[in-house]
Amino acid sequence: MTEHPPDTTRPMPVVGTDDHLPRPDGPAVPPPSAGSSGRFWSPRRVPSAITALLLIGGAGLLLYDVVAVRTGHPAMYWRRELARQLAEQPLDYLWVLAGAAFVTAVGLWLILLALTPGLRRLLPMLRPRPDVRAALTREAAAQVLRDRAVGVSGVREAKVRMRRRRAEVRVISHFRDPSEVRADLDAALSDAVTDLGTARRPKLSVRLRGPGRKG
C-alpha cells in the first residue's frame, strides 16, 4: 500500500475571498470596471479599552468623592490639593504647561486613531463586484514577488520588503550577464505586480548586484 505524503501547501493569506476572483493558475488581470476595496478599518480594541477604563475609573473616583462630601465627609486629599494648586499657581507655571501639553497630545493621538483606518499590513485589492472586498497581506505580496524573482535564470538570492506604495527588491545574481538578468527580472516583477491584483500598484525598486569576490 502506497502512502501519500501529507499536503504541506498553505493558502495565500487573503482577507475576503469569492469564487469570482482570479485563480492562481491563470493571469490575474482585473476587469476594466474593477474598483478598489478601500482600506480596512482596525477595531482599535486596545486604545478603546484603555480609554474606557481610564474614564470609568476617573468618573467612579470623582463620583465617590462627591457622594462622600454630600454625606458630611471631607473631600479627598488629592482633590483638595489639586484645587489649591490650581487656585495658587499661575497658568504659565512649568508643570501646568507640561500637564496641558500631555493632555493635548493624548487627545490628538485619540483623534488620529479615530480618523485613520489602521491595518497597514493589509493591501486592498481590486473589487470586481460590489459585494466582494479583499485584501492581501504585505508578507504574502512580498513572498509572491520573491518567488518570481528567484525564478529568473541567473538569480541566486532575492529579498523583498513590501511597503504600502513601494516594493523594494534586493537581488544577488550569478553566472549570467547582469544586464540580461536585470531585463528578465524587470519583466517578471512587472507581471508579478500586476498579478497581485492590488488596488494601488506598488512601485518597484530593484537593486541588482553580483555575488562579490571570494576570499
C-alpha positions in Angstrom: 0.0 0.0 0.0 1.5 3.3 -1.0 1.2 6.2 1.5 0.9 9.7 0.0 2.8 12.4 1.8 0.8 15.0 3.6 -0.1 18.1 1.7 2.0 21.0 3.0 0.6 23.6 0.6 -0.6 26.6 2.5 -3.1 29.0 1.1 -2.1 32.6 0.4 -3.2 34.9 3.3 -6.0 36.9 1.6 -8.8 38.7 3.5 -12.1 38.1 1.9 -12.5 35.6 -0.9 -15.1 34.8 -3.6 -15.4 32.3 -6.4 -15.3 35.0 -9.0 -11.8 36.1 -8.1 -9.0 35.1 -10.5 -7.4 31.7 -9.8 -3.7 31.5 -9.0 -3.1 29.3 -12.1 -4.3 32.0 -14.5 -3.4 35.6 -15.2 -4.9 37.8 -12.5 -6.0 40.6 -15.0 -8.8 42.6 -13.4 -11.8 43.7 -15.5 -11.9 47.3 -16.6 -14.7 48.1 -14.3 -13.0 46.8 -11.1 -12.8 49.3 -8.3 -10.9 49.5 -5.1 -11.8 47.5 -2.0 -10.8 50.5 0.2 -8.8 50.4 3.3 -9.9 48.0 6.0 -10.5 49.7 9.4 -9.0 48.4 12.6 -11.3 47.8 15.6 -8.8 49.7 17.8 -9.7 47.4 20.8 -6.6 48.2 22.9 -6.8 52.1 22.8 -10.6 51.9 23.2 -10.3 49.6 26.2 -7.6 51.8 27.8 -9.6 55.0 27.3 -12.8 53.4 28.6 -11.0 52.1 31.7 -9.5 55.4 32.5 -12.7 57.3 32.0 -14.7 54.8 34.2 -12.0 54.8 36.9 -11.8 58.6 37.0 -15.6 59.1 36.9 -16.1 56.5 39.6 -13.5 58.1 41.9 -14.9 61.5 41.4 -18.5 60.3 42.0 -17.4 58.6 45.2 -15.7 61.8 46.4 -18.8 63.9 45.6 -21.1 61.5 47.4 -18.7 61.5 50.4 -18.7 65.3 50.6 -22.6 65.3 50.4 -22.8 62.9 53.3 -20.7 65.2 55.5 -17.2 63.7 54.9 -14.3 65.8 53.9 -13.2 65.7 50.2 -10.2 63.5 49.3 -6.8 65.0 49.8 -5.9 64.8 46.1 -9.0 66.9 45.1 -8.3 69.5 47.8 -4.7 69.7 46.9 -5.5 69.9 43.2 -8.0 72.7 43.8 -5.4 74.6 45.9 -2.7 74.2 43.3 -4.9 75.4 40.5 -6.0 78.4 42.6 -2.5 79.4 43.6 -0.3 78.5 40.7 -0.2 80.8 37.6 -1.1 79.3 34.2 2.4 79.8 32.8 3.9 77.6 35.6 6.0 74.7 34.2 4.0 71.8 35.5 0.7 73.3 34.4 2.1 73.7 30.8 3.5 70.2 30.9 0.2 68.7 32.0 -1.7 70.7 29.4 0.7 69.6 26.7 0.4 65.9 27.8 -3.4 66.0 27.8 -3.4 67.7 24.4 -1.0 65.1 23.0 -3.2 62.3 24.2 -6.3 63.9 22.8 -4.7 64.4 19.4 -3.5 60.8 19.4 -7.0 59.6 20.1 -8.4 61.8 17.4 -5.8 60.4 15.0 -6.7 56.9 15.8 -10.4 57.6 15.3 -9.9 59.2 11.9 -7.3 56.8 10.4 -8.2 53.2 9.3 -5.1 51.4 10.5 -4.3 47.8 9.4 -1.4 49.0 7.4 -0.3 45.4 6.9 -3.2 44.8 4.5 -3.1 45.9 0.9 -6.6 46.5 -0.6 -7.3 44.5 -3.7 -9.3 45.4 -6.8 -13.0 44.9 -6.3 -14.6 43.1 -9.4 -18.1 43.1 -7.8 -19.8 45.5 -5.3 -20.3 42.6 -2.8 -16.6 41.5 -2.8 -13.9 43.0 -0.7 -10.5 41.5 -0.3 -7.0 42.5 0.9 -3.6 40.9 0.6 -1.1 40.9 3.4 2.3 42.5 2.8 4.0 39.3 3.7 2.1 37.4 1.0 2.7 40.0 -1.6 6.4 40.0 -0.7 6.5 36.2 -1.0 4.9 36.3 -4.4 7.5 38.9 -5.7 10.4 36.9 -4.2 9.2 33.7 -5.8 9.0 35.4 -9.2 12.5 36.9 -8.7 14.2 33.7 -7.8 12.5 32.0 -10.8 14.6 34.2 -13.1 17.6 32.5 -14.5 20.8 33.9 -13.0 19.2 35.0 -9.7 20.8 33.3 -6.7 19.1 35.2 -3.9 16.3 37.7 -3.5 14.9 39.7 -0.6 11.7 41.7 -0.8 10.5 44.4 1.5 6.9 45.4 0.9 5.6 48.8 1.8 2.2 50.3 1.1 3.3 52.1 -2.1 6.6 50.6 -2.9 8.2 47.1 -3.2 11.9 47.1 -2.5 13.6 44.1 -4.2 17.3 43.2 -3.5 18.7 40.6 -5.8 22.1 38.8 -5.9 22.9 37.4 -9.4 25.4 34.8 -10.7 26.7 33.2 -13.9 24.7 35.4 -16.3 25.3 38.8 -17.7 23.8 41.3 -15.2 22.1 43.3 -18.0 20.3 40.2 -19.2 19.3 39.3 -15.6 18.1 42.8 -15.0 15.9 42.8 -18.1 14.3 39.5 -17.3 13.9 40.5 -13.7 12.1 43.7 -14.5 9.7 41.9 -16.8 9.0 39.1 -14.3 8.4 41.5 -11.4 6.3 43.9 -13.5 4.0 41.0 -14.4 4.0 39.8 -10.7 2.9 43.2 -9.5 0.0 43.2 -12.0 -0.9 39.7 -10.9 -1.1 40.7 -7.3 -4.4 42.5 -8.1 -3.9 45.3 -5.6 -5.9 48.4 -5.9 -2.8 50.6 -5.9 0.0 49.2 -8.0 3.2 49.4 -5.9 6.2 51.0 -7.4 9.2 48.7 -7.9 12.6 49.5 -6.6 15.0 46.8 -7.8 18.7 46.6 -6.8 20.8 44.0 -8.5 24.4 43.1 -7.5 26.8 40.4 -8.2 27.9 37.6 -5.8 31.1 39.5 -4.9 34.6 38.3 -4.7 35.6 35.2 -2.8 38.5 35.0 -0.4 
